[in-house]
Amino acid sequence: DDSYEVLDLTEYARRHHWWNRMFGRNSGPIVEKYSVATQIVMGGVTGWCAGFLFQKVGKLAATAVGGGFLLLQIASHSGYVQVDWKRVEKDVNKAKKQLKKRANKAAPEINTLIEESTEFIKQNIVVSSGFVGGFLLGLAS
């Protein structure tokens, strides 16, 4: 007797989300409001915009810093600027010591930020993956 059970995949998919199995039961509100395609498009568009702006601002900042160093080097070579390298070394060492002290104090805050970010990404995995893809495309364009 060949009897078959009909399985309604749409109802099964509503009850058993793949991200719930992978990342736990605490799916965020965005996951439940919009379809997967809408979430990917929203994440992709915002990611592309962020990547594109990041690329443009990064190029501008790199040009400004590089141009500043170039002008400073030309001024130093021409004799307009004299650099006290011993003082520069002393200040850099002092700054390194201060950064080490601050880094040791800030570690718990950074860990909390990382945990909160990880939880947000887990709750909004579809939007986050769309954002990452869009961000990379924005950097490339």
Backbone hydrogen bonds, N-H to C=O, Kabsch-Sander energy under -0.5 kcal/mol:
donor,donor_aa,acceptor,acceptor_aa,energy
3,S,1,D,-1.1
6,V,4,Y,-0.5
8,D,6,V,-0.6
9,L,7,L,-1.0
12,Y,8,D,-2.0
13,A,9,L,-2.7
14,R,10,T,-1.8
15,R,11,E,-1.7
16,H,12,Y,-2.5
17,H,15,R,-0.5
21,R,17,H,-1.6
22,M,18,W,-1.9
23,F,19,W,-3.2
24,G,20,N,-1.6
27,S,25,R,-1.9
28,G,123,Q,-1.7
32,E,28,G,-0.8
33,K,29,P,-1.3
34,Y,30,I,-1.6
39,Q,35,S,-2.2
40,I,36,V,-2.5
41,V,37,A,-2.4
42,M,38,T,-2.7
43,G,39,Q,-2.7
44,G,40,I,-2.7
45,V,41,V,-2.7
46,T,42,M,-2.2
47,G,43,G,-2.4
48,W,44,G,-2.6
49,C,45,V,-2.3
50,A,46,T,-2.3
51,G,47,G,-2.8
52,F,48,W,-2.8
53,L,49,C,-2.4
54,F,50,A,-2.6
55,Q,51,G,-2.3
56,K,52,F,-2.2
57,V,53,L,-2.9
58,G,54,F,-2.3
59,K,55,Q,-2.2
60,L,56,K,-2.2
61,A,57,V,-2.8
62,A,58,G,-2.6
63,T,59,K,-2.4
64,A,60,L,-2.3
65,V,61,A,-2.7
66,G,62,A,-2.6
67,G,63,T,-2.6
68,G,64,A,-2.2
69,F,65,V,-2.4
70,L,66,G,-2.3
71,L,67,G,-2.6
72,L,68,G,-2.4
73,Q,69,F,-2.5
74,I,70,L,-2.4
75,A,71,L,-2.5
76,S,72,L,-2.3
77,H,73,Q,-2.6
78,S,74,I,-2.1
79,G,75,A,-0.6
79,G,76,S,-0.7
80,Y,75,A,-2.0
81,V,75,A,-1.3
84,D,82,Q,-0.5
85,W,83,V,-1.2
88,V,84,D,-2.0
89,E,85,W,-2.5
90,K,86,K,-2.1
91,D,87,R,-2.6
92,V,88,V,-2.4
93,N,89,E,-2.3
94,K,90,K,-2.0
95,A,91,D,-2.3
96,K,92,V,-2.3
97,K,93,N,-1.9
98,Q,94,K,-2.0
99,L,95,A,-2.4
100,K,96,K,-2.1
101,K,97,K,-2.0
102,R,98,Q,-2.4
103,A,99,L,-2.5
104,N,100,K,-1.8
105,K,101,K,-1.4
106,A,102,R,-2.2
107,A,103,A,-0.7
110,I,106,A,-2.2
111,N,107,A,-2.4
112,T,108,P,-2.1
113,L,109,E,-2.1
114,I,110,I,-2.5
115,E,111,N,-2.4
116,E,112,T,-2.5
117,S,113,L,-2.4
118,T,114,I,-2.5
119,E,115,E,-2.2
120,F,116,E,-2.2
121,I,117,S,-2.5
122,K,118,T,-2.3
123,Q,119,E,-2.2
124,N,120,F,-1.7
125,I,122,K,-0.7
128,S,124,N,-2.6
129,S,125,I,-2.2
130,G,126,V,-2.0
131,F,127,V,-2.4
132,V,128,S,-2.4
133,G,129,S,-2.2
134,G,130,G,-2.6
135,F,131,F,-2.9
136,L,132,V,-2.3
137,L,133,G,-2.0
138,G,134,G,-2.6
139,L,135,F,-2.1
140,A,136,L,-1.7
141,S,137,L,-1.5
